[in-house]
Amino acid sequence: MIDNFIKLVIGDLDEKREYKQVMKRVDALPKEYRFALKEIQKYMYTVGAPCGSMAIFSNMNTFTDLVELFEVSAADGRKVIDVIGSDVDKFCDEFMCAHITDSDTLREKLNNEIMEKFNKEGR
């Protein structure tokens, strides 16, 4: 009961910890990568996946994969613009589309969450 209340009020603590860990990795990136990544993050969380209005993607997994791409590229000595190109919104859209789970639509997610809740409670 209290766990549900805490999640309702402040959110999932594990997700917050994971996000903070990923952001520490972002802060360790070179300046130009860090700037680009934070701008891309704003775009991703504001615009969302362009691959159909019913499609959803895992923001955290997508963002973590992007951080990993930037870490590897920076370690290889590549310039950030060589990684993302000059059409950054296209890069973002394609990156997000690559992370969409075809079987997860908003409707399916809604149905699954409700059915799971009622099945657990035996209703």
C-alpha positions as CSV (number, residue, x, y, z in Angstrom):
1,M,0.0,0.0,0.0
2,I,2.7,2.5,1.0
3,D,4.8,1.5,-2.0
4,N,2.0,2.3,-4.3
5,F,1.5,5.7,-2.6
6,I,5.2,6.5,-2.9
7,K,5.2,5.5,-6.6
8,L,2.1,7.7,-7.2
9,V,3.6,10.7,-5.5
10,I,7.3,10.6,-6.4
11,G,7.5,8.0,-9.1
12,D,9.5,4.7,-9.5
13,L,12.7,5.1,-7.5
14,D,14.6,2.5,-9.6
15,E,13.8,4.4,-12.8
16,K,15.1,7.6,-11.1
17,R,18.3,5.9,-10.0
18,E,18.8,4.5,-13.5
19,Y,18.3,7.9,-15.1
20,K,20.8,9.6,-12.7
21,Q,23.4,6.9,-13.5
22,V,22.9,7.5,-17.3
23,M,23.1,11.3,-16.7
24,K,26.5,10.8,-15.0
25,R,27.7,9.1,-18.1
26,V,26.4,12.0,-20.2
27,D,28.3,14.4,-18.0
28,A,31.5,12.4,-18.7
29,L,31.1,12.9,-22.4
30,P,33.2,15.6,-24.3
31,K,31.6,19.0,-24.3
32,E,30.2,18.9,-27.9
33,Y,28.7,15.4,-27.4
34,R,27.2,16.5,-24.1
35,F,25.6,19.5,-25.7
36,A,24.2,17.6,-28.7
37,L,22.9,14.8,-26.5
38,K,21.0,17.1,-24.1
39,E,19.4,18.9,-27.1
40,I,18.5,15.5,-28.7
41,Q,17.0,14.4,-25.3
42,K,14.8,17.5,-25.2
43,Y,13.6,16.7,-28.8
44,M,13.0,13.0,-28.0
45,Y,10.9,13.7,-24.9
46,T,9.0,16.6,-26.5
47,V,8.3,15.3,-29.9
48,G,8.2,11.5,-29.3
49,A,8.4,8.8,-31.9
50,P,7.2,9.8,-35.3
51,C,6.5,6.3,-36.5
52,G,2.7,6.3,-36.2
53,S,0.6,7.9,-33.6
54,M,-0.1,4.6,-31.8
55,A,3.5,3.5,-31.6
56,I,5.3,3.8,-28.3
57,F,9.0,3.4,-27.5
58,S,10.9,3.0,-24.3
59,N,12.4,6.4,-23.7
60,M,15.0,5.2,-21.2
61,N,16.2,2.3,-23.3
62,T,16.4,4.6,-26.4
63,F,18.2,7.3,-24.5
64,T,20.7,4.8,-22.9
65,D,21.4,3.4,-26.4
66,L,22.1,6.9,-27.7
67,V,24.5,7.6,-24.8
68,E,26.3,4.3,-25.6
69,L,26.6,5.4,-29.3
70,F,28.0,8.7,-28.3
71,E,30.4,7.1,-25.8
72,V,31.8,4.8,-28.4
73,S,32.0,7.5,-31.1
74,A,33.8,9.9,-28.7
75,A,36.2,7.2,-27.7
76,D,36.9,6.6,-31.5
77,G,37.7,10.3,-31.8
78,R,34.8,11.0,-34.2
79,K,33.2,14.5,-34.3
80,V,29.6,14.5,-33.0
81,I,28.4,16.1,-36.3
82,D,29.9,13.0,-38.1
83,V,27.7,10.8,-35.9
84,I,24.4,12.7,-36.1
85,G,24.8,14.4,-39.5
86,S,23.5,17.8,-40.5
87,D,19.8,16.8,-40.3
88,V,19.6,16.2,-36.6
89,D,15.8,15.9,-36.4
90,K,15.9,13.2,-39.1
91,F,18.7,11.4,-37.1
92,C,16.5,11.6,-33.9
93,D,13.3,10.4,-35.7
94,E,15.1,7.4,-37.3
95,F,16.9,6.5,-34.0
96,M,13.5,6.5,-32.2
97,C,11.8,4.5,-34.9
98,A,14.5,1.9,-34.6
99,H,13.6,1.4,-30.9
100,I,9.8,1.0,-31.3
101,T,8.4,-2.3,-30.3
102,D,5.9,-3.2,-32.9
103,S,3.8,-5.3,-30.6
104,D,3.4,-2.5,-28.1
105,T,0.8,0.0,-29.1
106,L,-0.9,2.4,-26.7
107,R,-4.1,0.4,-27.0
108,E,-2.4,-2.9,-26.3
109,K,-0.5,-1.4,-23.4
110,L,-3.7,0.0,-21.9
111,N,-5.5,-3.3,-22.2
112,N,-2.6,-5.3,-20.8
113,E,-2.2,-3.1,-17.8
114,I,-5.9,-3.2,-16.9
115,M,-6.2,-6.9,-17.4
116,E,-3.0,-7.6,-15.4
117,K,-4.4,-5.4,-12.5
118,F,-7.7,-7.2,-12.4
119,N,-6.2,-10.7,-12.8
120,K,-3.9,-10.1,-9.9
121,E,-6.8,-8.9,-7.7
122,G,-9.0,-11.9,-8.8
123,R,-11.8,-9.8,-10.2
